[in-house]
Amino acid sequence: MFISLDFESKDPIYLQLSQQIIEGIARRQLCPGDTLPSVRSLAADIGINLHTVNKAYQQLKQDGFLHIHRQKGVVINPDGVPKADDQYRSKVEHELHPIIAENICRDLNKEEFLNMCSHIYSEFTKDGES
């Protein structure tokens, strides 16, 4: 998996790293049971502080994407990512509110917004299927 960080971005590095690992899982470039580099190894490979990698890994562990074992290292959750529940759906709805509000303020209509969402969603699924 290729990690590309934007050091000029307003998004924190740990968040960019977390998002790219999640994208790798969504694109099936990373599969349940796959191992990731150690904190030290990944930090050295991409030239960032090991605490930044650790923060990303810990967040992904908390969200159910990773397992961290002393002997096995960092592993994509062998059971797969936990399925969406009511709490997760509520979180997504909460996060969408400001995005949709800003789109309305900027005169991006519903059809354009939904087309963008559909296009991005299809990038993560085979041939655009759900």
DSSP file with accessible surface (Angstrom, degrees, kcal/mol):
  #  RESIDUE AA STRUCTURE BP1 BP2  ACC     N-H-->O    O-->H-N    N-H-->O    O-->H-N    TCO  KAPPA ALPHA  PHI   PSI    X-CA   Y-CA   Z-CA
    1    1 A M              0   0  100      0, 0.0     2,-0.5     0, 0.0    20,-0.0   0.000 360.0 360.0 360.0 137.3    0.0    0.0    0.0
    2    2 A F        -     0   0  174     18,-0.1     2,-0.5     2,-0.0    22,-0.0  -0.810 360.0-157.2 -98.4 126.3    1.3    3.4   -0.9
    3    3 A I        -     0   0   26     -2,-0.5     2,-0.5     2,-0.0    14,-0.1  -0.899  10.4-177.5-104.1 128.1    1.0    6.2    1.7
    4    4 A S        -     0   0   71     -2,-0.5     2,-0.4    12,-0.1    -2,-0.0  -0.962   6.2-170.4-128.5 112.2    0.9    9.8    0.4
    5    5 A L        -     0   0   27     -2,-0.5     2,-0.8    41,-0.1     8,-0.1  -0.822  17.8-144.5-105.7 144.3    0.8   12.5    3.0
    6    6 A D    >   -     0   0   85     -2,-0.4     3,-1.4     1,-0.1     5,-0.1  -0.890  11.4-172.4-106.5 102.0    0.2   16.2    2.4
    7    7 A F  T 3  S+     0   0  123     -2,-0.8    -1,-0.1     1,-0.3     6,-0.1   0.606  85.6  55.6 -72.4 -10.1    2.3   18.1    4.9
    8    8 A E  T 3  S+     0   0  172     -3,-0.1    -1,-0.3     2,-0.0    -2,-0.0   0.485  85.5 111.2 -95.9  -5.8    0.8   21.4    3.8
    9    9 A S  S <  S-     0   0   36     -3,-1.4     4,-0.1     1,-0.1    -4,-0.0  -0.299  72.4-132.6 -69.2 153.0   -2.8   20.2    4.5
   10   10 A K  S    S+     0   0  194      2,-0.1    -1,-0.1     3,-0.0     3,-0.1   0.677  85.6  93.9 -76.2 -15.7   -4.9   21.5    7.3
   11   11 A D  S    S-     0   0   57     -5,-0.1    -2,-0.1     1,-0.1    -5,-0.1  -0.606  89.4-107.6 -78.6 133.5   -5.7   17.9    8.2
   12   12 A P     >  -     0   0   60      0, 0.0     4,-2.2     0, 0.0     3,-0.2  -0.230  23.2-120.6 -59.1 149.5   -3.5   16.4   10.8
   13   13 A I  H  > S+     0   0   35      1,-0.2     4,-2.7     2,-0.2     5,-0.2   0.900 112.6  54.8 -59.2 -43.3   -0.9   13.8    9.6
   14   14 A Y  H  > S+     0   0   60      1,-0.2     4,-2.5     2,-0.2    -1,-0.2   0.891 109.0  48.9 -61.1 -35.2   -2.3   11.1   11.9
   15   15 A L  H  > S+     0   0   56     -3,-0.2     4,-2.8     2,-0.2    -1,-0.2   0.919 110.2  50.0 -70.7 -42.0   -5.8   11.6   10.4
   16   16 A Q  H  X S+     0   0   16     -4,-2.2     4,-2.2     2,-0.2    -2,-0.2   0.925 112.5  48.4 -59.4 -43.6   -4.5   11.5    6.8
   17   17 A L  H  X S+     0   0    0     -4,-2.7     4,-2.1     2,-0.2    -2,-0.2   0.942 112.0  48.6 -63.4 -46.2   -2.7    8.3    7.6
   18   18 A S  H  X S+     0   0    5     -4,-2.5     4,-2.5     1,-0.2    -2,-0.2   0.929 111.5  50.0 -58.4 -47.1   -5.8    6.8    9.2
   19   19 A Q  H  X S+     0   0   82     -4,-2.8     4,-2.6     1,-0.2    -1,-0.2   0.883 109.4  51.1 -62.9 -37.1   -7.9    7.8    6.3
   20   20 A Q  H  X S+     0   0   45     -4,-2.2     4,-2.1     2,-0.2    -1,-0.2   0.872 109.6  49.7 -70.8 -34.5   -5.5    6.2    3.8
   21   21 A I  H  X S+     0   0    2     -4,-2.1     4,-2.0     2,-0.2    -2,-0.2   0.935 111.5  49.2 -67.3 -42.0   -5.4    2.9    5.7
   22   22 A I  H  X S+     0   0   57     -4,-2.5     4,-2.9     1,-0.2    -2,-0.2   0.923 110.5  50.9 -62.3 -41.6   -9.3    2.9    5.7
   23   23 A E  H  X S+     0   0   79     -4,-2.6     4,-2.6     1,-0.2     6,-0.2   0.895 107.2  54.1 -62.0 -39.3   -9.3    3.6    2.0
   24   24 A G  H  <>S+     0   0    0     -4,-2.1     5,-2.6     2,-0.2     6,-1.8   0.893 110.9  45.8 -61.2 -38.0   -6.9    0.7    1.5
   25   25 A I  H ><5S+     0   0   25     -4,-2.0     3,-1.3     4,-0.2    -2,-0.2   0.934 112.4  50.5 -69.0 -45.0   -9.3   -1.6    3.3
   26   26 A A  H 3<5S+     0   0   38     -4,-2.9    -2,-0.2     1,-0.3    -1,-0.2   0.882 112.1  47.0 -61.4 -37.3  -12.3   -0.2    1.4
   27   27 A R  T 3<5S-     0   0   89     -4,-2.6    -1,-0.3    -5,-0.2    -2,-0.2   0.433 114.0-120.2 -82.7  -1.5  -10.4   -0.8   -1.9
   28   28 A R  T < 5S+     0   0  185     -3,-1.3    -3,-0.2     2,-0.3     3,-0.1   0.767  81.5 122.7  65.1  26.3   -9.5   -4.3   -0.8
   29   29 A Q  S   <S+     0   0  117     -5,-2.6     2,-0.4    -6,-0.2    -4,-0.2   0.696  79.0  43.2 -80.2 -24.5   -5.8   -3.5   -1.1
   30   30 A L  S    S-     0   0   15     -6,-1.8    -2,-0.3    -9,-0.1    -1,-0.2  -0.997  83.0-167.9-120.6 127.0   -5.6   -4.4    2.6
   31   31 A C    >   -     0   0   54     -2,-0.4     3,-2.6    -3,-0.1    45,-0.3  -0.778  36.4 -75.9-115.8 158.0   -7.5   -7.5    3.7
   32   32 A P  T 3  S+     0   0   75      0, 0.0    45,-0.2     0, 0.0    -1,-0.1  -0.233 120.9  22.2 -50.9 131.4   -8.5   -9.0    7.0
   33   33 A G  T 3  S+     0   0   40     43,-2.3    44,-0.1     1,-0.3     2,-0.1   0.211  89.0 133.8  93.1 -15.8   -5.5  -10.6    8.6
   34   34 A D    <   -     0   0   64     -3,-2.6    42,-3.2    43,-0.1    -1,-0.3  -0.412  52.4-129.1 -64.5 144.5   -2.9   -8.5    6.6
   35   35 A T  E     -A   75   0A  98     40,-0.2    40,-0.3    -3,-0.1    38,-0.1  -0.722  15.0-151.7 -96.3 147.6   -0.1   -7.1    8.6
   36   36 A L  E     -A   74   0A  21     38,-2.9    38,-0.6    -2,-0.3     3,-0.1  -0.751  35.0 -85.3-107.1 161.8    0.9   -3.5    8.6
   37   37 A P        -     0   0   50      0, 0.0    -1,-0.1     0, 0.0    36,-0.0  -0.242  53.5 -94.9 -61.7 155.3    4.4   -2.2    9.3
   38   38 A S     >  -     0   0   65      1,-0.1     4,-2.9    -3,-0.1     5,-0.3  -0.196  38.1-103.7 -62.5 163.5    5.4   -1.6   12.9
   39   39 A V  H  > S+     0   0   31      1,-0.2     4,-2.5     2,-0.2     5,-0.2   0.943 122.9  44.8 -54.7 -50.3    5.0    1.9   14.3
   40   40 A R  H  > S+     0   0  180      1,-0.2     4,-2.3     2,-0.2    -1,-0.2   0.915 113.9  49.2 -63.3 -43.0    8.7    2.5   14.1
   41   41 A S  H  > S+     0   0   48      2,-0.2     4,-2.7     1,-0.2    -2,-0.2   0.936 113.6  44.3 -64.3 -47.2    9.1    1.0   10.6
   42   42 A L  H  X S+     0   0   13     -4,-2.9     4,-2.3     2,-0.2     5,-0.2   0.922 112.5  52.7 -65.8 -41.2    6.2    3.0    9.1
   43   43 A A  H  X>S+     0   0    6     -4,-2.5     5,-2.0    -5,-0.3     4,-1.1   0.928 113.2  44.0 -59.3 -44.4    7.3    6.2   10.8
   44   44 A A  H  <5S+     0   0   78     -4,-2.3    -2,-0.2    -5,-0.2    -1,-0.2   0.913 111.9  53.7 -66.5 -42.0   10.8    5.8    9.3
   45   45 A D  H  <5S+     0   0  117     -4,-2.7    -2,-0.2     1,-0.2    -1,-0.2   0.869 120.3  30.3 -61.9 -40.1    9.5    4.8    5.9
   46   46 A I  H  <5S-     0   0   42     -4,-2.3    -1,-0.2    -5,-0.2    -2,-0.2   0.445 109.9-116.8-103.9   0.4    7.4    7.9    5.5
   47   47 A G  T  <5 +     0   0   62     -4,-1.1     2,-0.3     1,-0.2    -3,-0.2   0.891  68.4 123.5  73.6  41.2    9.5   10.3    7.5
   48   48 A I      < -     0   0   23     -5,-2.0    -1,-0.2    -6,-0.2    -2,-0.1  -0.857  68.8 -80.0-127.5 168.2    7.1   11.2   10.3
   49   49 A N    >>  -     0   0   90     -2,-0.3     4,-1.4     1,-0.1     3,-1.0  -0.381  33.9-130.3 -66.4 140.0    7.2   11.0   14.1
   50   50 A L  H 3> S+     0   0   59      1,-0.3     4,-2.7     2,-0.2     5,-0.2   0.816 107.8  61.7 -64.7 -26.0    6.5    7.5   15.5
   51   51 A H  H 3> S+     0   0  130      2,-0.2     4,-2.2     1,-0.2    -1,-0.3   0.844 100.7  54.6 -67.6 -29.9    3.9    9.1   17.9
   52   52 A T  H <> S+     0   0   37     -3,-1.0     4,-2.0     2,-0.2    -2,-0.2   0.930 110.4  44.2 -67.4 -45.1    2.0   10.2   14.9
   53   53 A V  H  X S+     0   0    0     -4,-1.4     4,-2.9     2,-0.2     5,-0.2   0.932 112.6  52.9 -64.1 -43.5    1.8    6.7   13.5
   54   54 A N  H  X S+     0   0   64     -4,-2.7     4,-2.8     1,-0.2     5,-0.2   0.909 107.7  51.2 -59.8 -41.2    1.0    5.3   17.0
   55   55 A K  H  X S+     0   0  114     -4,-2.2     4,-2.2     2,-0.2    -1,-0.2   0.919 111.7  47.0 -62.9 -43.0   -1.9    7.8   17.3
   56   56 A A  H  X S+     0   0    0     -4,-2.0     4,-2.5     2,-0.2    -2,-0.2   0.945 113.8  47.5 -63.3 -47.3   -3.3    6.7   13.9
   57   57 A Y  H  X S+     0   0    1     -4,-2.9     4,-2.4     1,-0.2    -2,-0.2   0.908 111.6  50.5 -61.7 -42.3   -3.0    3.0   14.7
   58   58 A Q  H  X S+     0   0   78     -4,-2.8     4,-2.6    -5,-0.2    -1,-0.2   0.911 110.9  48.8 -64.9 -39.4   -4.6    3.5   18.2
   59   59 A Q  H  X S+     0   0   67     -4,-2.2     4,-2.1    -5,-0.2    -2,-0.2   0.927 112.1  48.5 -65.5 -42.2   -7.5    5.4   16.6
   60   60 A L  H  <>S+     0   0    1     -4,-2.5     5,-2.5     2,-0.2     6,-1.1   0.862 111.3  50.9 -66.5 -33.9   -8.0    2.6   14.0
   61   61 A K  H ><5S+     0   0   97     -4,-2.4     3,-1.5     4,-0.2    -2,-0.2   0.944 109.5  49.8 -65.2 -46.8   -7.8    0.0   16.7
   62   62 A Q  H 3<5S+     0   0  151     -4,-2.6    -2,-0.2     1,-0.3    -1,-0.2   0.869 110.4  50.7 -60.6 -35.6  -10.5    1.8   18.7
   63   63 A D  T 3<5S-     0   0   64     -4,-2.1    -1,-0.3    -5,-0.2    -2,-0.2   0.434 120.1-109.2 -84.9  -1.1  -12.7    2.0   15.6
   64   64 A G  T < 5S+     0   0   14     -3,-1.5    -3,-0.2    -4,-0.3    -2,-0.1   0.546  89.7 110.6  90.3   8.4  -12.3   -1.7   15.0
   65   65 A F  S   <S+     0   0   34     -5,-2.5    12,-2.8    -6,-0.2     2,-0.3   0.808  77.4  34.4 -83.1 -31.9  -10.1   -1.6   11.9
   66   66 A L  E     -B   76   0A   1     -6,-1.1     2,-0.4    10,-0.3    10,-0.2  -0.882  57.5-152.5-125.7 155.3   -6.9   -3.0   13.5
   67   67 A H  E     -B   75   0A  61      8,-2.9     8,-3.0    -2,-0.3     2,-0.5  -0.975  15.8-155.1-116.8 139.2   -5.8   -5.4   16.1
   68   68 A I  E     +B   74   0A  54     -2,-0.4     2,-0.4     6,-0.2     6,-0.2  -0.973  15.9 179.4-119.6 116.3   -2.5   -4.7   17.7
   69   69 A H  E  >  -B   73   0A  69      4,-2.7     4,-1.6    -2,-0.5    -2,-0.0  -0.918  32.6-134.1-116.1 145.0   -0.6   -7.8   19.2
   70   70 A R  T  4 S+     0   0  246     -2,-0.4    -1,-0.1     2,-0.2     4,-0.1   0.914 107.8  26.4 -62.2 -43.8    2.7   -7.8   20.9
   71   71 A Q  T  4 S+     0   0  184      1,-0.1    -1,-0.2     2,-0.1    -2,-0.0   0.878 128.2  41.3 -88.0 -41.0    3.9  -10.8   18.9
   72   72 A K  T  4 S-     0   0  150      1,-0.2     2,-0.2     3,-0.0    -2,-0.2   0.677  95.1-150.1 -83.4 -18.8    1.9  -10.5   15.7
   73   73 A G  E  <  - B   0  69A  29     -4,-1.6    -4,-2.7   -38,-0.1     2,-0.5  -0.519  51.8 -11.1  85.6-150.0    2.2   -6.8   15.3
   74   74 A V  E    S+AB  36  68A   9    -38,-0.6   -38,-2.9    -6,-0.2     2,-0.4  -0.777  71.3 179.2 -94.8 124.0   -0.4   -4.6   13.7
   75   75 A V  E     -AB  35  67A  10     -8,-3.0    -8,-2.9    -2,-0.5   -40,-0.2  -0.966  35.3-112.6-130.0 136.9   -3.0   -6.6   11.8
   76   76 A I  E     - B   0  66A   2    -42,-3.2   -43,-2.3    -2,-0.4   -10,-0.3  -0.504  64.5 -80.6 -61.4 133.8   -6.1   -5.6    9.8
   77   77 A N    >   -     0   0   13    -12,-2.8     3,-2.0    -2,-0.2    -1,-0.2  -0.120  40.8-149.2 -43.9 114.0   -9.0   -6.9   11.9
   78   78 A P  T 3  S+     0   0   64      0, 0.0    -1,-0.2     0, 0.0     3,-0.1   0.771  96.8  53.5 -61.8 -24.1   -9.2  -10.6   11.0
   79   79 A D  T 3  S-     0   0  145      1,-0.3    -2,-0.1   -46,-0.0     2,-0.0   0.417 118.2-112.4 -87.5   0.9  -12.9  -10.6   11.6
   80   80 A G    <   -     0   0   19     -3,-2.0    -1,-0.3   -15,-0.1     3,-0.1  -0.090  49.9 -46.6  85.9 168.3  -13.4   -7.7    9.2
   81   81 A V  S    S-     0   0   43      1,-0.1   -16,-0.1    -3,-0.1   -17,-0.1  -0.500  71.5 -97.3 -72.6 138.2  -14.5   -4.2   10.1
   82   82 A P        -     0   0   79      0, 0.0    -1,-0.1     0, 0.0     3,-0.1  -0.286  45.6-110.4 -55.8 140.3  -17.5   -4.0   12.4
   83   83 A K        -     0   0  180      1,-0.1     5,-0.1    -3,-0.1     2,-0.1  -0.302  41.3 -83.8 -71.7 157.6  -20.7   -3.4   10.5
   84   84 A A        -     0   0   47      4,-0.1     2,-0.2     3,-0.1    -1,-0.1  -0.386  52.8-179.8 -63.4 131.2  -22.6   -0.2   10.7
   85   85 A D     >  -     0   0   83     -2,-0.1     4,-2.7    -3,-0.1     5,-0.2  -0.616  47.3 -84.4-119.4-175.8  -24.9    0.0   13.7
   86   86 A D  H  > S+     0   0  134      1,-0.2     4,-2.4    -2,-0.2     5,-0.2   0.890 128.3  52.7 -60.9 -38.4  -27.3    2.8   14.9
   87   87 A Q  H  > S+     0   0  156      2,-0.2     4,-2.0     1,-0.2    -1,-0.2   0.924 111.3  46.0 -63.9 -43.1  -24.5    4.6   16.7
   88   88 A Y  H  > S+     0   0  119      2,-0.2     4,-2.5     1,-0.2    -2,-0.2   0.927 111.5  51.6 -65.5 -44.1  -22.3    4.6   13.5
   89   89 A R  H  X S+     0   0  142     -4,-2.7     4,-2.5     1,-0.2    -2,-0.2   0.906 109.2  50.9 -59.7 -39.8  -25.2    5.8   11.4
   90   90 A S  H  X S+     0   0   77     -4,-2.4     4,-2.5    -5,-0.2    -1,-0.2   0.906 109.0  51.5 -63.6 -40.3  -25.9    8.6   13.9
   91   91 A K  H  X S+     0   0   93     -4,-2.0     4,-2.3     2,-0.2    -2,-0.2   0.925 110.3  48.4 -62.4 -44.9  -22.2    9.6   13.6
   92   92 A V  H  X S+     0   0   43     -4,-2.5     4,-2.0     2,-0.2    -2,-0.2   0.934 111.4  49.6 -62.5 -45.2  -22.3    9.7    9.8
   93   93 A E  H  X S+     0   0  124     -4,-2.5     4,-1.4     1,-0.2    -1,-0.2   0.927 110.7  50.5 -60.0 -43.4  -25.5   11.8    9.9
   94   94 A H  H  < S+     0   0  143     -4,-2.5    -1,-0.2     1,-0.2    -2,-0.2   0.903 111.8  47.5 -60.8 -42.3  -23.9   14.2   12.4
   95   95 A E  H  X S+     0   0   98     -4,-2.3     4,-0.7     1,-0.2    -1,-0.2   0.781 108.9  54.9 -72.4 -26.8  -20.7   14.5   10.2
   96   96 A L  H  X S+     0   0   66     -4,-2.0     4,-3.0    -5,-0.2     5,-0.3   0.788  89.8  76.9 -76.9 -27.4  -22.8   15.1    7.0
   97   97 A H  H  X S+     0   0  118     -4,-1.4     4,-2.6     1,-0.2     5,-0.2   0.928  98.9  39.6 -51.5 -56.0  -24.8   18.0    8.4
   98   98 A P  H  > S+     0   0   83      0, 0.0     4,-2.3     0, 0.0    -1,-0.2   0.858 115.3  53.9 -66.9 -29.9  -22.0   20.7    8.1
   99   99 A I  H  X S+     0   0   85     -4,-0.7     4,-2.1     2,-0.2    -2,-0.2   0.949 112.8  42.2 -66.5 -46.7  -20.9   19.3    4.7
  100  100 A I  H  X S+     0   0   67     -4,-3.0     4,-2.4     2,-0.2     5,-0.2   0.920 112.7  54.1 -67.4 -40.6  -24.5   19.5    3.3
  101  101 A A  H  X S+     0   0   50     -4,-2.6     4,-2.5    -5,-0.3    -1,-0.2   0.929 109.7  47.4 -59.7 -44.3  -25.0   22.9    4.9
  102  102 A E  H  X S+     0   0  100     -4,-2.3     4,-1.9     1,-0.2    -1,-0.2   0.904 109.8  53.2 -65.3 -38.6  -21.9   24.3    3.2
  103  103 A N  H  <>S+     0   0   34     -4,-2.1     5,-3.0     2,-0.2    -1,-0.2   0.906 109.7  48.3 -62.4 -39.6  -22.9   22.8   -0.1
  104  104 A I  H ><5S+     0   0  113     -4,-2.4     3,-1.8     1,-0.2    -2,-0.2   0.937 109.9  51.9 -65.0 -44.8  -26.2   24.6    0.1
  105  105 A C  H 3<5S+     0   0  107     -4,-2.5    -1,-0.2     1,-0.3    -2,-0.2   0.839 110.7  48.9 -59.8 -32.2  -24.5   27.9    1.0
  106  106 A R  T 3<5S-     0   0  178     -4,-1.9    -1,-0.3    -5,-0.2    -2,-0.2   0.226 117.9-112.9 -94.3  13.4  -22.3   27.5   -2.0
  107  107 A D  T < 5 +     0   0  146     -3,-1.8     2,-0.7     1,-0.2    -3,-0.2   0.804  62.4 152.3  61.0  32.7  -25.2   26.7   -4.3
  108  108 A L      < -     0   0   30     -5,-3.0    -1,-0.2    -6,-0.2    -2,-0.1  -0.859  41.5-135.1 -88.4 117.0  -24.2   23.1   -5.0
  109  109 A N     >  -     0   0   82     -2,-0.7     4,-2.5    -3,-0.1     5,-0.2  -0.222  16.7-106.0 -77.1 167.0  -27.6   21.5   -5.8
  110  110 A K  H  > S+     0   0  167      1,-0.2     4,-3.0     2,-0.2     5,-0.3   0.888 118.4  52.9 -57.4 -42.8  -28.8   18.2   -4.4
  111  111 A E  H  > S+     0   0  137      1,-0.2     4,-2.4     2,-0.2    -1,-0.2   0.928 110.4  46.8 -63.0 -44.7  -28.3   16.4   -7.7
  112  112 A E  H  > S+     0   0   89      2,-0.2     4,-2.3     1,-0.2    -1,-0.2   0.921 113.9  48.7 -61.5 -44.7  -24.7   17.5   -8.0
  113  113 A F  H  X S+     0   0   32     -4,-2.5     4,-2.5     2,-0.2    -2,-0.2   0.941 112.9  46.2 -62.0 -47.7  -24.0   16.6   -4.4
  114  114 A L  H  X S+     0   0   88     -4,-3.0     4,-2.8     1,-0.2    -1,-0.2   0.876 110.7  53.8 -65.3 -34.6  -25.6   13.1   -4.8
  115  115 A N  H  X S+     0   0   95     -4,-2.4     4,-2.6    -5,-0.3    -1,-0.2   0.908 109.0  48.8 -64.6 -41.5  -23.7   12.6   -8.1
  116  116 A M  H  X S+     0   0   92     -4,-2.3     4,-2.7     2,-0.2     5,-0.2   0.936 112.4  48.2 -61.6 -46.2  -20.4   13.4   -6.4
  117  117 A C  H  X S+     0   0   54     -4,-2.5     4,-2.8     1,-0.2    -2,-0.2   0.924 112.6  48.4 -59.9 -44.7  -21.3   11.0   -3.5
  118  118 A S  H  X S+     0   0   76     -4,-2.8     4,-2.3     2,-0.2    -1,-0.2   0.915 111.9  49.4 -63.2 -41.8  -22.2    8.3   -6.0
  119  119 A H  H  X S+     0   0  114     -4,-2.6     4,-1.1     2,-0.2    -2,-0.2   0.939 113.6  45.1 -63.7 -47.2  -19.0    8.8   -8.0
  120  120 A I  H >X S+     0   0   88     -4,-2.7     4,-0.7     1,-0.2     3,-0.7   0.927 111.8  52.8 -64.2 -42.1  -16.8    8.6   -5.0
  121  121 A Y  H >X S+     0   0  140     -4,-2.8     3,-1.5     1,-0.2     4,-0.6   0.922 106.0  54.0 -59.1 -42.2  -18.7    5.6   -3.6
  122  122 A S  H >< S+     0   0   42     -4,-2.3     6,-0.7     1,-0.3     3,-0.6   0.771  96.6  66.6 -67.4 -22.6  -18.2    3.8   -6.9
  123  123 A E  H << S+     0   0   88     -4,-1.1    -1,-0.3    -3,-0.7    -2,-0.2   0.771 105.5  43.8 -65.6 -24.2  -14.4    4.4   -6.7
  124  124 A F  H << S+     0   0   46     -3,-1.5     2,-0.4    -4,-0.7    -1,-0.2   0.501 108.1  65.7 -98.9  -7.6  -14.4    2.0   -3.7
  125  125 A T  S X< S-     0   0   27     -3,-0.6     3,-1.8    -4,-0.6     2,-0.2  -0.896  94.4 -94.5-120.1 148.3  -16.6   -0.7   -5.0
  126  126 A K  G >  S-     0   0  161     -2,-0.4     3,-2.3     1,-0.3    -2,-0.1  -0.402 104.3 -15.9 -62.2 123.0  -16.0   -3.1   -7.9
  127  127 A D  G 3  S-     0   0  135      1,-0.3    -1,-0.3    -2,-0.2     3,-0.1   0.771 123.1 -64.5  52.9  28.5  -17.6   -1.7  -11.1
  128  128 A G  G <  S+     0   0   41     -3,-1.8    -1,-0.3    -6,-0.7    -2,-0.2   0.591  97.9 141.7  77.5   6.8  -19.6    0.8   -9.0
  129  129 A E    <         0   0  123     -3,-2.3    -1,-0.2    -7,-0.2    -3,-0.1  -0.491 360.0 360.0 -79.7 155.4  -21.6   -2.0   -7.3
  130  130 A S              0   0  134     -2,-0.1    -1,-0.1    -5,-0.1    -4,-0.0  -0.450 360.0 360.0 -91.8 360.0  -22.5   -1.7   -3.6
